[in-house]
Amino acid sequence: MDGGKSGNDGMNGALGVDLYLLAGVKTWPSYFREPAERLRRMSIEAGYVIAGVHVLYPYGDHTIPLMRQVRQVARDVARRLSPGPGNLPREADRLSPGRDNLPREADRLSPGTDNPGGASSIIAPADPIVGAIRERSAGRVVVLIGHSGGGVAAYHAGRRLLAEGAVRDCRIVQVGSPKVRIHPALRDRTAYFYAVDERGRVRDPITRLGTWGGVRRAAVIPVWDPRRWAPGHVAAVAIDGGHKDYFNHGPSAAPGQATNLERTAAAVLDWLVRSLHPANPAPGWRPEPAGAPAGEPAPSGAQ
């Protein structure tokens, strides 16, 4: 792969880029109002032609009972960690060098095969999300930014959209999300951000949930690799507060410091510009400091 870059990068902006913000559990409509505007403005400054910004609720909004939403998120995390149809195929290890799209036959997700055992009675939250994105953004470039459980849904929706050829290209951003195993063909299209304090200590317990781990073939015996299926970009963002505060746009606790929203948006846009080149890059464009260096060790926990 080539770091997720497309041979048609110059056309991405010309065709328009659609931004989607995917909410986690118990999310009020006002939560993404300011982040949507900030990300739209920063994306335009970076050189993208933003066709639209949309907010989606894969697990429902704040009116849905919390435990129902939590069970759906947990099922989405666990479902792809179990052997069965719709999970990471063995063929994933045999993708040819430089191949930059999902193997259609090996990884096609069809209705009724998106959970262990192939049961068709459960409709994954990704299904309506995929339908909404397909209807609005067919043939265009999409960027899916998911917070908390929304990051889980963003990954599965992006995987479906690319497998079906519904969109021209896709980037997936997980912010404060449980870990899910990332298909090799999506590794360089996926970024993961987690909160730390000024000393680099993890401040978001949700990022300790899930796993990227898997068995890697070794010369003598297979070995467990905790980052076997990790995203291509994993970075810390120093924020005030914790899990719910990535997009807080109130004043920082330290006078003169960037807000949490500014730090998170800067980290996301910095990766996005390097991964998905704007059609008309702004000369000398630089995001605001994200507050923590990229490439920090991933949050420990269940591996």
C-alpha positions as CSV (number, residue, x, y, z in Angstrom):
1,M,0.0,0.0,0.0
2,D,1.0,3.6,-0.4
3,G,-0.2,5.1,2.9
4,G,-3.8,5.3,1.7
5,K,-3.0,7.7,-1.0
6,S,-5.0,7.5,-4.2
7,G,-3.6,7.8,-7.7
8,N,-6.4,10.3,-8.3
9,D,-5.8,12.5,-5.3
10,G,-6.1,15.6,-7.5
11,M,-9.7,14.8,-8.1
12,N,-10.8,14.3,-4.5
13,G,-11.5,17.9,-3.8
14,A,-12.9,18.5,-7.3
15,L,-15.5,15.8,-6.7
16,G,-16.2,17.1,-3.2
17,V,-15.6,15.5,0.2
18,D,-18.4,14.6,2.5
19,L,-17.8,14.6,6.2
20,Y,-19.8,12.4,8.5
21,L,-19.8,12.7,12.3
22,L,-21.0,9.4,13.9
23,A,-22.2,9.7,17.5
24,G,-21.7,7.2,20.3
25,V,-24.3,6.5,23.0
26,K,-26.6,9.0,24.7
27,T,-25.5,11.9,22.4
28,W,-27.5,15.1,22.3
29,P,-27.9,16.8,18.9
30,S,-26.0,19.8,20.2
31,Y,-22.8,17.8,20.9
32,F,-21.6,17.9,17.3
33,R,-22.9,21.3,16.3
34,E,-19.7,23.2,16.9
35,P,-17.4,20.3,15.9
36,A,-19.2,20.0,12.5
37,E,-18.6,23.7,11.8
38,R,-15.0,23.7,13.0
39,L,-14.1,20.6,10.9
40,R,-15.8,22.0,7.9
41,R,-14.0,25.3,8.2
42,M,-10.6,23.7,8.8
43,S,-11.1,21.3,5.9
44,I,-11.8,24.1,3.5
45,E,-8.8,26.0,4.8
46,A,-6.7,22.9,4.2
47,G,-7.8,22.8,0.5
48,Y,-10.7,20.4,0.5
49,V,-13.9,21.1,-1.3
50,I,-16.5,20.1,1.3
51,A,-19.7,19.0,-0.3
52,G,-21.5,18.4,3.0
53,V,-21.2,17.8,6.7
54,H,-23.7,15.3,8.2
55,V,-24.3,13.9,11.7
56,L,-25.4,10.3,12.1
57,Y,-26.6,8.4,15.1
58,P,-25.9,4.7,14.5
59,Y,-27.1,3.7,17.9
60,G,-29.8,6.3,18.3
61,D,-29.7,9.6,20.0
62,H,-30.1,10.7,23.7
63,T,-33.7,9.5,23.8
64,I,-32.8,5.8,23.4
65,P,-32.3,3.8,26.7
66,L,-28.6,3.7,27.6
67,M,-28.3,0.0,28.2
68,R,-29.8,-0.8,24.8
69,Q,-27.2,1.3,23.1
70,V,-24.4,-0.1,25.2
71,R,-25.5,-3.7,24.2
72,Q,-25.5,-2.8,20.6
73,V,-22.0,-1.3,20.7
74,A,-20.7,-4.3,22.6
75,R,-22.2,-6.6,20.1
76,D,-20.6,-4.7,17.2
77,V,-17.2,-4.8,19.0
78,A,-17.5,-8.5,19.9
79,R,-19.1,-9.7,16.6
80,R,-16.0,-8.9,14.5
81,L,-13.7,-10.6,17.0
82,S,-15.4,-14.0,16.7
83,P,-14.8,-16.5,13.9
84,G,-17.6,-16.5,11.4
85,P,-18.9,-15.0,8.1
86,G,-18.3,-11.3,7.7
87,N,-15.1,-11.3,9.8
88,L,-11.5,-10.8,8.8
89,P,-10.8,-13.5,6.2
90,R,-7.7,-15.5,6.0
91,E,-7.2,-14.1,2.5
92,A,-6.4,-10.8,4.2
93,D,-2.9,-12.0,4.9
94,R,-2.4,-12.7,1.2
95,L,-3.3,-9.3,-0.3
96,S,-0.9,-8.5,-3.0
97,P,1.6,-5.7,-2.4
98,G,0.3,-2.3,-3.5
99,R,-3.3,-3.5,-3.7
100,D,-5.3,-0.6,-2.3
101,N,-8.8,-1.8,-2.3
102,L,-10.8,-4.4,-0.5
103,P,-10.8,-7.9,-1.9
104,R,-14.3,-8.1,-3.3
105,E,-14.9,-11.9,-3.0
106,A,-12.9,-12.4,0.2
107,D,-14.4,-9.5,2.1
108,R,-17.8,-8.8,0.7
109,L,-20.4,-8.3,3.4
110,S,-23.8,-9.3,2.4
111,P,-27.1,-9.1,4.4
112,G,-27.3,-11.8,7.0
113,T,-23.6,-12.5,7.1
114,D,-22.5,-9.6,9.4
115,N,-22.5,-11.6,12.6
116,P,-21.3,-14.9,14.0
117,G,-23.1,-17.9,12.5
118,G,-24.6,-15.8,9.7
119,A,-27.8,-15.1,11.6
120,S,-30.0,-12.7,9.5
121,S,-32.4,-11.7,12.3
122,I,-30.1,-9.0,13.7
123,I,-29.7,-5.8,11.7
124,A,-26.3,-4.2,12.5
125,P,-26.4,-0.4,13.3
126,A,-24.0,0.0,10.4
127,D,-26.8,-1.0,7.9
128,P,-28.9,2.2,8.0
129,I,-25.8,4.2,8.2
130,V,-24.4,2.6,5.1
131,G,-27.8,3.2,3.4
132,A,-27.8,6.9,4.3
133,I,-24.2,7.5,3.1
134,R,-24.7,5.6,-0.1
135,E,-27.8,7.7,-0.9
136,R,-26.1,11.0,-0.2
137,S,-22.5,10.4,-1.3
138,A,-22.5,7.7,-4.0
139,G,-19.3,8.0,-6.1
140,R,-17.8,10.7,-3.8
141,V,-15.0,10.7,-1.2
142,V,-16.3,10.3,2.4
143,V,-14.6,10.9,5.7
144,L,-16.3,9.1,8.7
145,I,-15.4,10.6,12.1
146,G,-16.8,8.5,14.9
147,H,-16.7,9.3,18.6
148,S,-16.8,6.5,21.2
149,G,-19.1,3.7,19.8
150,G,-19.6,5.9,16.7
151,G,-16.0,5.0,15.8
152,V,-16.9,1.3,15.8
153,A,-19.8,2.0,13.5
154,A,-17.7,4.2,11.3
155,Y,-15.2,1.4,10.7
156,H,-17.8,-1.1,9.8
157,A,-19.7,1.3,7.6
158,G,-16.5,2.3,5.8
159,R,-15.6,-1.3,5.2
160,R,-19.1,-2.0,3.7
161,L,-19.1,1.1,1.5
162,L,-15.7,0.2,0.0
163,A,-16.5,-3.4,-0.4
164,E,-19.7,-2.5,-2.3
165,G,-17.9,0.1,-4.3
166,A,-20.5,2.7,-3.2
167,V,-18.0,5.5,-2.7
168,R,-15.0,6.7,-4.5
169,D,-12.7,6.5,-1.4
170,C,-13.1,6.6,2.3
171,R,-11.2,7.7,5.4
172,I,-12.1,6.5,8.9
173,V,-11.3,8.4,12.1
174,Q,-12.0,6.8,15.5
175,V,-11.9,9.2,18.5
176,G,-12.1,7.8,22.0
177,S,-13.4,4.5,20.6
178,P,-13.2,0.9,21.7
179,K,-10.6,-1.0,19.7
180,V,-11.8,-3.1,16.7
181,R,-9.6,-5.1,14.4
182,I,-8.9,-3.3,11.2
183,H,-8.7,-5.1,7.9
184,P,-5.3,-4.7,6.2
185,A,-6.8,-3.0,3.2
186,L,-8.3,-0.3,5.5
187,R,-5.3,0.1,7.8
188,D,-3.8,3.1,6.1
189,R,-7.3,4.6,5.7
190,T,-8.0,4.5,9.4
191,A,-6.7,6.7,12.3
192,Y,-7.3,6.3,16.0
193,F,-7.0,9.1,18.6
194,Y,-7.2,8.8,22.4
195,A,-7.0,11.2,25.2
196,V,-4.1,11.8,27.5
197,D,-3.2,14.3,30.2
198,E,-0.2,16.6,30.2
199,R,2.0,13.8,31.5
200,G,0.9,11.4,28.7
201,R,-1.4,9.3,31.0
202,V,-4.5,7.8,29.3
203,R,-7.6,9.8,30.4
204,D,-10.2,7.8,28.5
205,P,-11.1,4.3,29.9
206,I,-13.2,3.5,26.8
207,T,-10.0,3.3,24.7
208,R,-8.9,0.4,26.9
209,L,-11.8,-1.8,25.7
210,G,-11.7,-4.1,22.7
211,T,-8.6,-5.4,21.0
212,W,-6.3,-5.1,18.0
213,G,-4.6,-8.3,18.9
214,G,-4.1,-11.4,16.8
215,V,-1.8,-14.3,16.2
216,R,1.1,-13.6,13.9
217,R,3.0,-16.4,12.1
218,A,6.6,-16.8,13.3
219,A,9.5,-18.9,12.3
220,V,8.9,-21.5,14.9
221,I,5.6,-21.0,16.7
222,P,2.8,-18.4,16.3
223,V,3.1,-15.4,18.6
224,W,0.4,-13.1,19.9
225,D,0.8,-9.5,18.6
226,P,-1.3,-6.9,20.5
227,R,-1.2,-4.6,17.4
228,R,-1.7,-7.3,14.8
229,W,-4.9,-5.5,13.4
230,A,-4.2,-2.0,14.6
231,P,-5.1,1.1,12.5
232,G,-2.3,2.6,10.5
233,H,-2.2,5.8,12.6
234,V,-2.6,5.8,16.4
235,A,-2.0,9.1,18.2
236,A,-2.6,10.7,21.6
237,V,-4.4,14.0,22.0
238,A,-3.7,16.0,25.2
239,I,-7.1,17.3,26.4
240,D,-8.7,18.6,29.6
241,G,-11.2,16.1,31.0
242,G,-11.8,12.6,29.6
243,H,-14.0,10.6,27.3
244,K,-16.8,13.0,26.7
245,D,-14.6,16.1,26.3
246,Y,-12.8,15.6,23.0
247,F,-15.1,18.1,21.3
248,N,-15.5,20.5,24.2
249,H,-15.2,24.0,22.8
250,G,-15.3,25.9,26.1
251,P,-12.2,27.7,27.5
252,S,-9.2,25.5,28.3
253,A,-8.3,25.0,32.0
254,A,-4.9,26.7,31.2
255,P,-5.2,30.3,30.0
256,G,-4.1,30.8,26.4
257,Q,-4.3,27.1,25.5
258,A,-6.3,25.8,22.6
259,T,-9.6,24.3,23.4
260,N,-10.2,20.5,23.4
261,L,-12.1,20.9,20.1
262,E,-9.2,22.8,18.5
263,R,-6.7,20.1,19.6
264,T,-8.8,17.2,18.4
265,A,-9.7,18.8,15.1
266,A,-6.1,19.7,14.5
267,A,-4.9,16.2,15.1
268,V,-7.6,14.8,12.8
269,L,-6.9,17.3,10.0
270,D,-3.2,16.8,10.2
271,W,-3.6,13.1,9.5
272,L,-6.3,13.6,6.9
273,V,-4.2,16.0,4.8
274,R,-1.3,13.5,4.8
275,S,-3.6,10.6,4.0
276,L,-6.0,12.1,1.6
277,H,-4.3,15.0,-0.3
278,P,-6.6,18.0,-1.0
279,A,-7.1,18.9,-4.6
280,N,-6.1,22.5,-3.9
281,P,-3.7,22.4,-0.9
282,A,-3.5,25.7,0.9
283,P,0.1,27.1,0.8
284,G,1.8,26.7,4.1
285,W,-1.3,25.4,5.8
286,R,-0.6,24.0,9.2
287,P,-3.2,22.9,11.8
288,E,-3.2,24.2,15.3
289,P,-1.0,22.2,17.7
290,A,-2.8,19.1,18.7
291,G,-1.3,19.1,22.2
292,A,0.4,15.8,22.0
293,P,2.8,14.2,19.5
294,A,1.6,11.7,17.1
295,G,2.6,8.0,17.3
296,E,2.3,7.7,21.1
297,P,2.0,4.2,22.5
298,A,-1.6,3.0,22.2
299,P,-3.6,2.8,25.5
300,S,-3.0,-0.4,27.3
301,G,-5.8,-2.7,28.4
302,A,-7.5,-5.6,26.8
303,Q,-5.3,-6.7,23.9
